[in-house]
Amino acid sequence: MLGTSSRLYVIERLLVQGEAKAYDLAKTSPFAISTIYYTLRKLEDEGCVIVSRDVYMPTFKCILEYYREAGCGDAVKSYFRRSLGEYADLVKENDICQLLDFLVKIGACGKSVVSAVLDAVGGRLADVKKLPEGVTRAFTAALAAGSEYIDAVHKGAVVGGVFVGYCKRCGLVVAPCPLIK
């Protein structure tokens, strides 16, 4: 457990567990039950967590907040890797830290990694390639993980003729692709 802040405790537990019921967080917490419920309500109001049927899940905004306070620890890296699914092996641990560092430095606050990076590049997908290599790789994997297949080979997004995502032939890519029709 990190420090003595109920806020960081709750965020860390959510990152480690992926999701949790309020009661389960409260009963295992070193803090008063009412403190945990209050903290969860505050995190929800700020958009750091979403709740469905008393199950709380962290948003990307929650990851950024934890990174600002505690750095790129195992809780952040493992949660981010889980969110990448089948693309996790294509991203180095350092890429995750590099992406988070970049987003925190520019003041990004999106509820998803995709919205945060697109905000950073002014919505221009082609400009993703201008970002540091690790940032580009982590973002491209996250975009692919959250997308559908465009065709039998490509999973990601095409905007203005530029494909960003995963190609079964090329791997993670940010480039125009003549194979996409």
Rosetta blueprint (number, residue, H / E / L):
1 M L
2 L L
3 G L
4 T L
5 S L
6 S H
7 R H
8 L H
9 Y H
10 V H
11 I H
12 E H
13 R H
14 L H
15 L H
16 V H
17 Q H
18 G L
19 E L
20 A E
21 K E
22 A H
23 Y H
24 D H
25 L H
26 A H
27 K H
28 T L
29 S L
30 P L
31 F L
32 A L
33 I H
34 S H
35 T H
36 I H
37 Y H
38 Y H
39 T H
40 L H
41 R H
42 K H
43 L H
44 E H
45 D H
46 E L
47 G L
48 C L
49 V E
50 I E
51 V E
52 S E
53 R L
54 D L
55 V E
56 Y E
57 M E
58 P E
59 T L
60 F H
61 K H
62 C H
63 I H
64 L H
65 E H
66 Y H
67 Y H
68 R H
69 E H
70 A H
71 G L
72 C L
73 G L
74 D H
75 A H
76 V H
77 K H
78 S H
79 Y H
80 F H
81 R H
82 R H
83 S H
84 L H
85 G H
86 E H
87 Y H
88 A H
89 D H
90 L H
91 V L
92 K L
93 E H
94 N H
95 D H
96 I H
97 C H
98 Q H
99 L H
100 L H
101 D H
102 F H
103 L H
104 V H
105 K H
106 I L
107 G L
108 A L
109 C L
110 G L
111 K L
112 S L
113 V H
114 V H
115 S H
116 A H
117 V H
118 L H
119 D H
120 A H
121 V L
122 G L
123 G L
124 R L
125 L H
126 A H
127 D H
128 V H
129 K H
130 K H
131 L L
132 P L
133 E H
134 G H
135 V H
136 T H
137 R H
138 A H
139 F H
140 T H
141 A H
142 A H
143 L H
144 A H
145 A H
146 G L
147 S L
148 E L
149 Y E
150 I L
151 D L
152 A L
153 V L
154 H E
155 K E
156 G E
157 A E
158 V E
159 V E
160 G L
161 G L
162 V E
163 F E
164 V E
165 G E
166 Y E
167 C E
168 K L
169 R L
170 C L
171 G E
172 L E
173 V E
174 V E
175 A E
176 P E
177 C L
178 P L
179 L L
180 I L
181 K L
